[in-house]
Structures are given as C-alpha cells and as structure tokens.
C-alpha cells in the first residue's frame, strides 16, 4: 500500500492570537504576580488601620492635576490609585463593594485578604495545591462565622423594622447607648476622633429619625467652609443650596412644589451668534416677540399645575423668571441632580420634563419654604416635608479637605448605625472578635486531618497590624 502525501502551502511560522502588545503569564509566574500585587495593596493601606492610623495625601494628575485629598479611608485611597495587576484590582473592587454595602471596614477587608494571600504563598511553596488551601479556607469561614454568631449580643425583641420603639424606657436608653458606642468606635480612627462625642450624638439622632427604614437617602449632608467642626449641626428639614429668583417670594407656606428637569432654552431663539437674514430691524423685533410668546406659553403650561414653587434642574431665563414672579410663584434654577432626586423623595413629588398633562403630575408638599443663612451663604429650607424622617446635616470646617474627610467619616458612621438598626446583633471591636475567630479556627485546624488543616488560615493579622500603628 502506498500513501501519497500532497504538498500544501502550510506555513510553520508561529501565529499570534493575542492582541498587539498583549502579554501572557502562566504557571508560577502568574501566581507570583498575583501574590505580589495583592500583598502590595494590603501593605499600602495597612498603616491607616486603627485609632493611631496615619492619613494619606493623594495628589491628582491628569485632568484634576494638583488637586489634593487627605484621607485614611481605604475605599477612597484605593479608588484614587491606578492599578494594572489583576489581583490588586480584585482587592480594590472588594473594598468598593464593602463601602457600598456596609460603609465601613474597607481597610480591614483589604488587609485581611492580603494577609491570607501572603499565607497562601507560603503554603504554595510547600507544594500544597491551591484547591486544598481553598477548601481549608471555606471550612475556616464557617467556623469563624459560627464563633462570631455565638458571642453576638442581640437587642432585638421583635421582627418589626421599628422594633426598638417598643422598648421600655430603660431598654431604649440601653440601646441608645449601644448606638453611641458603635458610632464612637467608628469615628475613633477618623478625623472626627477629637469630636467623636459630639458627632456620635449627631449621627445617632439622624439615624433614629429614620424609624427603622435605614434609608440614608433621607439624610442629606451639606458642607460649608467656615467655623469649626463643632459648629456642625442637624436640621430637621431639607436644605437646598440655592437662592430664590429676583422679585420672587422669599417664604412660601403650604407649598405645592413642581419639580422638573426641562431645558427652558428649547423655546429660546438663539439670535445672537447666529446668521439671520432680515429686511429690517423690525424683523428682529418680531423674532424677539415670537421668542417671548413661546417662553410665555411654556410658563403658562407650568402654572396650570397649580404649583406655588417651581424647581428646575436646568437654567431659567430672565423672562420666564419675571413671569413666575408676576404670578407669585417661587422659581429655583440649576438645582443639582442629587438635590432634586432627594427633594422629590422627601416631598413626595415626582420629577417631570413635559407639562401637557397637569392632572397626571404629582406635586411635592411641605409646610414651609424659607431662606436661612449659614455662614455667609443663603440656602432654602423645606420644613414639614411629607417624609417626616428627612433631615440635613450641615458640616462646618476650615478647609475643603477637612470638610471632605469629615463627610466621609460621618457617612461611615451613618452607614454602620443604619446597619445596626437593621441587624441588631453587635460584637466587641478592637481586635477582640478577630482573635476569638482566630482561636476557633486554630482549634478546628488541630482536629482537621490532612493538608486541609494547613489551609485553615488564621485571621490574626488585623489586630497586630492595628497594634503596630501605635508604635
């Protein structure tokens, strides 16, 4: 039998299937790269842990070149740095999710994950397979969670979200003190540590106004330079950092509020800067009259909603502003998006962009709208809003950097307190819970046969790192 091979034009040169400038890492090189990146991220934020943790100075480059930020918040630090290591990116994302879900503990979860990977690197060098290490970690996670649950103290007596309101006066006082202690613990490692008694009470008062809902969107934070941190205060209303238009009412009682996000310039004929061919100057006047008529028609549509206050996210031109003033309607322009979103929430209204069907639009309601002075700035206060738990915290401080960091610190405390009201079980901090879980894991590891015992990694690193910052 003969086998005939036909020669074909087949190239034996290597074919590149990766994109240009793409690199491939595998095996030990890829594993080592991941370990190095994750451990570097942990070491970066480790020095910010605990009451004696240090702040980081972040200097921006690129579009915001020269902008300075001073913080010890792990999530803020990590989202401000550029990383290209895959493992480092995972730790950054983990810190961000922790910040979104809990509001605090962003540095701790990063340091814990980095230290576990540091221990995993040592086990890999001992030729222990990664899947065995992972199996040990999963077993350790269950043991640690059970140990933590066993020592948790629970204040809840009912499944109702407003369970704490059914307490006796003595129980309410005890729960209130627990919340204050939790807030103090959260603020002890932040810029507000020197004023933690004052801000702990402020944060607890704000969260208890939520009546168990835990919806922090009802709490607004406004920053105003000037004064000291202890000049900050809680206002039982909603504050909007805007001024009233010219010749318009400065105070409105029993307000009916129309909240809009509509461009008022779509009806404005942009003559200036454009080329217009006319026979005479009278034609220009006709264009201006037509422009005013269009804008007047839109204002009339708005007034048909029977509102006493009109708040628009976008610009309101002089002529419509004058028409609103003549009608006795308070008109507010350039309200920021977050402001009108929160305003719609607390007043019970809705944001509209068209005005053809007034009967289908739900107006916001509040008892009074008035101007208040904070420092040298004029703000609008909405009192007696439909969402009674709504409130505003005004933070005062000497510089913008202090205000920004104080806002981050207070936000962390509010998030932790809201989580405590929803999930009433509490444990001791300061490394106590971590050491208890570590001992439980070590005890389980001693009873675990085989290599999985090596994978039951301890969670001891966080307390020593916190203590290290005291030196």
C-alpha positions in Angstrom: 0.0 0.0 0.0 1.3 3.4 -0.9 0.4 6.6 0.9 0.7 9.7 -1.2 1.3 13.0 0.5 0.4 16.1 -1.4 2.5 19.1 -0.6 0.5 22.1 0.6 1.5 25.6 1.2 1.3 25.4 5.0 3.3 27.9 7.0 5.1 26.6 10.1 5.7 30.1 11.5 4.1 30.8 14.9 0.7 32.5 14.6 -0.1 35.2 17.2 -3.6 35.1 18.5 -3.3 37.7 21.2 -3.8 41.4 20.6 -0.9 43.7 19.9 1.3 44.3 23.0 -0.7 41.7 25.0 1.4 39.5 27.3 0.7 36.0 28.6 1.6 34.8 32.0 1.0 31.3 33.3 2.1 28.9 35.9 4.4 30.1 38.7 5.0 33.5 37.1 1.2 34.3 37.0 0.7 33.1 40.6 3.6 35.1 42.0 2.4 38.2 40.1 -1.0 37.9 41.8 0.5 37.4 45.2 2.8 40.4 44.9 0.0 42.7 43.6 -2.5 41.8 46.4 0.1 42.0 49.2 1.3 45.4 47.9 -2.3 46.7 48.1 -2.6 45.4 51.7 0.7 47.0 52.7 -0.4 50.3 51.1 -3.4 50.8 53.4 -2.2 48.8 56.4 -0.8 52.0 58.0 -4.3 53.6 58.1 -5.8 51.0 60.5 -6.9 51.8 64.0 -7.1 54.9 66.1 -3.4 55.6 65.6 -3.6 55.0 61.8 -2.0 57.6 59.6 -3.6 59.6 56.8 -2.6 59.5 53.1 -2.0 62.6 51.0 -3.3 62.0 47.5 -2.2 64.4 44.7 -4.2 64.1 41.4 -2.7 64.0 38.0 -4.3 64.4 34.6 -7.5 66.4 34.3 -7.6 67.2 38.0 -3.8 67.8 38.3 -2.7 69.4 41.5 -5.9 68.5 43.4 -5.0 67.4 47.0 -7.0 65.0 49.1 -6.2 63.9 52.6 -7.8 60.7 53.9 -7.4 57.5 55.8 -10.5 55.9 54.2 -9.5 52.7 52.5 -12.0 52.9 49.7 -11.1 56.4 48.9 -7.4 55.6 48.8 -7.8 52.5 46.6 -10.2 54.1 44.1 -7.7 57.0 43.7 -4.8 54.9 42.6 -4.3 53.3 39.3 -3.5 49.5 39.3 -3.0 47.1 36.5 -2.4 43.9 38.5 -5.5 41.6 38.3 -5.3 40.5 41.9 -4.8 44.1 43.1 -7.9 45.2 41.1 -9.9 42.4 42.8 -9.0 43.8 46.2 -9.8 47.4 45.0 -13.3 46.2 43.9 -13.8 44.3 47.1 -13.1 47.4 49.1 -15.6 49.4 46.9 -18.3 46.8 47.4 -17.7 46.8 51.2 -18.1 50.6 51.1 -21.3 50.4 49.1 -22.9 47.6 51.2 -21.7 48.4 54.7 -20.0 51.8 54.6 -17.0 51.0 56.8 -14.4 48.3 57.2 -12.9 48.9 53.8 -9.4 48.8 55.0 -9.9 45.8 57.2 -11.2 43.6 54.4 -8.4 44.6 52.2 -5.7 43.9 54.8 -7.3 40.6 55.7 -7.5 39.4 52.1 -3.9 40.5 51.5 -2.6 38.6 54.6 -4.5 35.5 53.7 -2.8 35.6 50.3 0.5 36.1 51.9 0.0 33.0 54.0 -1.2 31.1 50.9 2.0 32.0 49.1 4.0 30.2 51.9 1.7 27.1 51.6 2.1 27.1 47.8 5.9 26.9 48.3 5.3 23.8 50.5 3.7 22.2 47.4 0.2 22.3 48.8 -2.4 22.5 46.0 -4.4 25.8 45.7 -7.7 23.8 45.8 -6.7 22.3 49.2 -6.0 25.7 50.5 -9.4 27.0 49.3 -11.2 24.0 50.9 -9.4 24.8 54.2 -10.4 28.5 53.9 -14.1 27.5 53.3 -14.1 25.3 56.4 -12.4 28.1 58.4 -15.0 30.6 57.2 -17.9 28.5 58.6 -16.1 28.0 61.9 -15.3 31.7 62.2 -18.9 32.7 61.4 -20.3 30.3 63.9 -17.9 31.6 66.6 -18.8 35.2 65.9 -22.6 34.4 65.9 -22.2 32.7 69.3 -20.8 35.7 71.1 -23.1 38.3 69.4 -25.3 40.3 71.7 -28.8 40.9 70.3 -31.1 43.8 71.3 -33.9 42.8 69.0 -37.2 41.7 70.7 -39.4 41.7 67.6 -39.3 41.2 63.8 -40.8 44.6 63.2 -38.5 47.1 61.5 -39.4 49.6 64.2 -38.7 47.0 66.9 -36.7 49.4 69.1 -39.7 51.8 69.5 -41.5 49.1 71.6 -38.7 49.1 74.2 -39.3 50.2 77.7 -37.6 53.5 78.6 -34.7 51.6 80.3 -34.2 49.4 77.2 -34.4 52.3 74.9 -31.7 54.1 76.9 -29.5 51.0 76.8 -30.0 50.6 73.0 -29.3 54.3 72.5 -26.1 54.0 74.5 -25.1 51.0 72.3 -25.6 53.1 69.2 -23.5 55.8 70.7 -20.7 53.4 71.5 -20.8 52.0 68.0 -20.6 55.5 66.5 -17.7 56.3 68.8 -15.8 53.2 67.7 -16.3 54.1 64.0 -15.2 57.7 64.5 -12.2 56.8 66.7 -9.9 56.2 63.7 -11.1 59.2 61.7 -10.6 62.9 61.5 -13.6 63.4 63.8 -12.0 61.4 66.6 -11.3 64.5 68.6 -15.0 65.4 68.4 -16.5 61.9 68.4 -18.8 62.6 71.4 -20.5 65.4 69.5 -20.7 63.7 66.1 -21.7 60.4 67.6 -24.8 62.0 69.1 -25.5 63.9 65.9 -25.3 60.7 63.8 -27.4 58.6 66.2 -30.1 61.4 66.2 -30.2 61.4 62.4 -30.4 57.6 62.1 -33.1 57.2 64.8 -35.2 59.7 62.8 -35.4 57.1 60.0 -37.6 55.0 62.3 -36.0 51.7 61.3 -36.2 52.2 57.5 -32.4 52.5 57.1 -32.9 54.7 54.0 -29.9 57.0 54.2 -31.1 58.9 51.1 -33.4 60.8 53.5 -30.3 62.2 55.2 -28.6 65.0 53.3 -25.1 66.2 54.1 -24.1 69.8 53.1 -20.6 71.1 53.6 -19.9 74.8 54.2 -16.4 76.3 54.8 -16.0 78.4 57.9 -16.3 77.9 61.6 -15.1 74.8 63.4 -16.2 71.1 63.2 -18.3 71.5 66.3 -20.3 74.3 64.6 -21.9 71.5 62.6 -25.5 70.8 63.3 -28.6 68.7 62.4 -31.5 70.4 60.8 -34.9 68.7 61.0 -35.8 69.6 57.4 -34.4 69.5 53.9 -31.9 72.2 52.8 -31.3 73.1 49.2 -28.1 75.0 48.4 -29.9 77.5 46.1 -31.2 81.1 46.1 -34.6 82.4 45.2 -35.0 84.3 41.9 -35.3 88.1 41.8 -38.6 89.7 43.0 -40.0 86.4 43.9 -41.5 85.4 47.3 -38.8 84.6 49.9 -41.2 82.4 52.0 -44.0 80.1 51.0 -46.3 78.3 53.4 -48.2 75.1 52.5 -46.1 74.8 49.4 -47.1 72.9 46.3 -43.9 72.0 44.6 -43.4 71.2 40.9 -40.0 69.5 40.4 -38.8 69.5 36.8 -35.8 68.6 34.7 -36.5 70.5 31.5 -34.5 72.8 29.2 -36.0 76.2 29.1 -33.8 77.2 26.2 -35.5 75.0 23.7 -38.1 77.7 23.1 -35.4 80.4 23.1 -34.4 81.5 19.6 -30.7 82.0 19.6 -30.3 85.1 17.5 -27.0 86.3 18.8 -24.1 84.3 17.4 -26.3 83.1 14.5 -26.7 84.4 11.0 -30.2 85.8 10.3 -31.2 87.5 7.1 -33.9 90.1 7.5 -35.2 93.1 5.6 -35.3 95.5 8.5 -34.7 95.8 12.2 -38.4 95.4 12.7 -38.0 91.7 11.7 -35.5 91.3 14.6 -38.1 92.7 17.0 -40.7 90.2 15.6 -38.3 87.3 16.3 -37.9 88.5 19.9 -41.6 88.8 20.3 -42.1 85.3 18.9 -39.4 84.0 21.3 -41.2 85.6 24.3 -44.5 84.2 23.2 -43.1 80.6 23.1 -41.5 81.0 26.5 -44.7 82.5 27.9 -46.7 79.5 26.6 -44.4 77.1 28.4 -44.6 79.1 31.7 -48.4 79.1 31.4 -48.4 75.3 31.0 -46.3 75.1 34.2 -48.7 77.5 36.1 -51.6 75.3 35.1 -50.2 72.7 37.5 -51.4 75.0 40.3 -48.0 75.0 41.9 -46.6 77.7 44.2 -43.0 76.6 43.8 -41.2 75.6 40.6 -37.8 73.9 40.9 -35.9 73.1 37.7 -32.6 71.3 37.4 -31.7 73.4 34.4 -31.5 77.2 33.7 -34.5 79.5 33.9 -34.0 82.6 31.8 -34.8 86.2 32.9 -38.1 86.5 31.1 -39.7 83.2 32.5 -38.3 84.2 35.9 -40.1 87.5 35.6 -43.4 85.7 34.6 -43.1 83.4 37.6 -42.5 86.4 39.9 -45.6 88.2 38.5 -47.7 85.0 39.2 -46.3 84.9 42.8 -44.5 81.6 42.2 -41.1 80.9 43.7 -38.8 79.7 40.9 -35.5 78.0 41.6 -33.0 77.1 38.8 -29.9 74.9 38.5 -30.8 72.6 41.3 -28.2 69.7 41.1 -29.4 66.3 40.1 -28.9 64.7 43.5 -30.7 67.6 45.1 -33.9 67.2 43.0 -33.8 63.4 43.3 -33.7 63.7 47.1 -36.2 66.6 47.1 -38.7 64.5 45.1 -38.2 61.7 47.7 -38.7 63.8 50.8 -41.6 65.9 49.5 -43.5 63.1 47.9 -43.4 64.6 44.4 -42.1 63.4 41.1 -39.7 64.8 38.5 -41.3 65.8 35.2 -40.0 67.0 31.9 -43.2 67.8 30.0 -46.2 69.8 31.1 -49.1 68.8 28.8 -51.0 66.7 31.4 -51.2 68.6 34.7 -53.7 66.1 36.1 -51.2 63.3 35.9 -48.4 65.0 37.7 -47.9 64.5 41.5 -46.7 67.7 43.2 -44.5 67.7 46.3 -45.8 69.1 49.6 -44.2 70.8 52.6 -45.4 73.1 55.3 -43.0 76.0 54.7 -40.1 77.0 52.4 -37.9 79.8 53.7 -34.4 81.2 53.3 -31.8 80.6 56.0 -28.3 81.9 56.4 -25.4 79.5 57.1 -22.2 81.5 57.4 -22.2 83.9 54.5 -24.4 81.6 52.3 -28.1 81.7 51.7 -29.9 78.3 51.5 -33.5 77.2 51.1 -35.1 75.2 54.0 -38.0 72.9 53.3 -39.8 72.3 56.7 -42.6 69.9 57.4 -41.9 67.7 54.4 -44.0 64.6 53.5 -41.2 62.3 54.5 -41.1 63.2 58.2 -37.8 61.5 58.9 -35.9 63.6 56.3 -33.1 65.8 57.8 -30.0 67.6 56.8 -26.5 67.6 58.5 -24.5 70.7 57.9 -20.8 70.2 58.3 -18.6 73.3 59.0 -14.8 73.3 58.8 -11.8 75.5 58.0 -10.8 74.0 54.6 -12.4 71.9 51.9 -10.1 69.0 52.6 -11.3 68.9 56.2 -14.9 69.1 55.1 -14.5 66.3 52.6 -12.8 63.9 55.1 -15.4 64.8 57.8 -18.2 64.0 55.3 -16.6 60.6 54.6 -16.1 59.9 58.3 -19.7 60.8 59.1 -21.0 58.8 56.2 -19.2 55.7 57.5 -20.8 56.3 61.0 -24.3 56.7 59.5 -23.9 53.5 57.4 -22.8 51.5 60.4 -25.6 52.8 62.6 -28.2 52.2 59.9 -26.9 48.6 59.5 -27.1 48.2 63.3 -30.7 49.2 63.3 -31.5 46.7 60.6 -29.3 43.9 62.0 -29.3 44.3 65.8 -26.6 41.9 66.7 -23.3 43.5 67.9 -19.9 42.3 69.0 -16.9 43.8 70.6 -14.3 45.5 68.4 -10.7 46.5 68.8 -9.4 43.1 67.5 -11.4 41.1 70.1 -13.7 39.4 67.6 -10.9 38.7 65.2 -8.8 37.0 67.9 -11.8 34.9 69.0 -12.5 33.7 65.5 -8.7 33.0 65.0 -8.7 30.8 68.1 -11.8 29.0 66.9 -10.2 28.4 63.5 -6.9 27.2 65.1 -8.9 24.8 67.4 -10.7 23.4 64.3 -7.4 23.1 62.4 -5.9 21.0 65.2 -8.8 18.5 64.7 -8.7 18.5 60.9 -6.8 15.7 59.3 -4.6 16.0 56.2 -3.4 19.1 54.4 -6.7 21.0 54.8 -5.5 21.8 58.3 -2.8 24.0 56.7 -5.4 25.8 54.7 -7.4 26.8 57.8 -5.6 30.1 57.7 -5.7 32.3 60.8 -7.3 35.7 60.8 -4.8 37.1 63.4 -3.1 39.7 61.1 -5.6 42.5 61.6 -5.2 43.1 65.4 -1.3 43.0 65.2 -1.5 45.5 62.3 -3.7 47.8 64.3 -1.4 47.5 67.3 1.6 48.1 65.1 0.3 51.6 64.3 0.6 52.5 68.0 4.4 52.4 67.9 
